Amino acid sequence: MPGFVLLVKDRGDGDPTIRYGITVSKKVGNAVVRNRMKRRFRELARSVIAEQGVAGADHVLIGRQNGIERDWDTLGADLAKALGKLKPRTPAR
């Protein structure tokens, strides 16, 4: 199980800017643990979401309990895999 949940929502405003947000609940740990996780997620977002994110969408990383223990390369691979699963949706007819 990855150390995060990724939510992606198209803004629909025509602006191609990729935005991201990070949230880590108190259930994950104390302030030191949560801040460390947020720092790791910020760097992940800068490197992976900037390259593979959906243009014109908001991306939210929600930290999970085992996210702080995951290896950096594994977290990056998990995020790249999650972004790879996103496909442009065509309107239903």
C-alpha positions in Angstrom: 0.0 0.0 0.0 1.4 3.4 -0.9 2.2 6.0 1.7 -0.4 8.4 0.4 -3.7 8.9 -1.4 -3.7 11.1 -4.6 -6.7 13.1 -5.5 -6.8 14.9 -8.9 -9.5 17.3 -10.0 -9.7 19.2 -13.2 -10.4 22.9 -12.5 -12.0 23.5 -15.8 -11.0 27.1 -15.9 -8.8 26.9 -19.0 -5.6 27.7 -17.0 -3.0 24.9 -17.7 -1.2 25.5 -14.4 -0.6 22.4 -12.3 -1.3 23.0 -8.7 -0.8 20.7 -5.7 -1.7 20.6 -2.0 -0.5 18.4 0.8 -2.3 17.3 3.9 -1.2 15.0 6.8 -3.6 14.1 9.6 -2.8 14.0 13.3 -3.5 10.3 13.1 -0.1 9.9 11.3 2.0 11.1 14.2 3.2 14.1 16.1 4.1 17.4 14.6 7.7 16.4 13.9 6.6 13.3 11.9 3.8 15.2 10.1 6.2 18.1 9.1 8.9 15.6 7.9 6.3 13.9 5.8 5.0 17.2 4.3 8.6 18.1 3.4 9.1 14.8 1.6 5.8 15.2 -0.2 6.6 18.8 -1.3 9.8 17.6 -2.9 8.0 14.7 -4.6 5.4 17.1 -5.9 8.0 19.4 -7.3 9.8 16.6 -9.1 7.1 14.2 -10.2 3.9 16.1 -10.4 5.6 19.0 -12.3 6.7 16.5 -15.0 3.8 14.0 -15.1 0.8 15.9 -13.5 -2.4 16.7 -15.3 -2.3 20.2 -16.8 -5.1 22.4 -15.5 -5.8 20.2 -12.5 -5.4 20.4 -8.7 -3.4 17.5 -7.2 -3.8 16.7 -3.5 -1.5 14.3 -1.6 -2.9 12.9 1.6 -0.3 11.4 3.8 -0.9 7.9 5.3 0.6 6.1 8.3 3.3 4.2 6.4 4.4 7.1 4.2 7.1 8.3 6.5 8.8 4.9 6.5 8.8 4.4 2.7 11.9 4.7 0.8 12.3 7.8 -1.3 12.6 5.9 -4.6 9.5 3.8 -3.7 7.4 6.9 -3.0 8.5 8.4 -6.3 7.6 5.2 -8.2 4.2 5.0 -6.4 3.4 8.6 -7.3 4.5 8.1 -10.9 2.4 5.0 -11.1 -0.6 6.8 -9.7 -0.3 9.6 -12.2 0.2 7.1 -15.0 -3.2 5.6 -14.2 -4.9 8.9 -15.0 -6.2 9.0 -18.5 -8.0 11.8 -20.2 -11.6 11.1 -20.0 -13.8 11.4 -23.1 -17.4 12.6 -22.7 -20.0 9.8 -22.8 -22.4 9.8 -25.7 
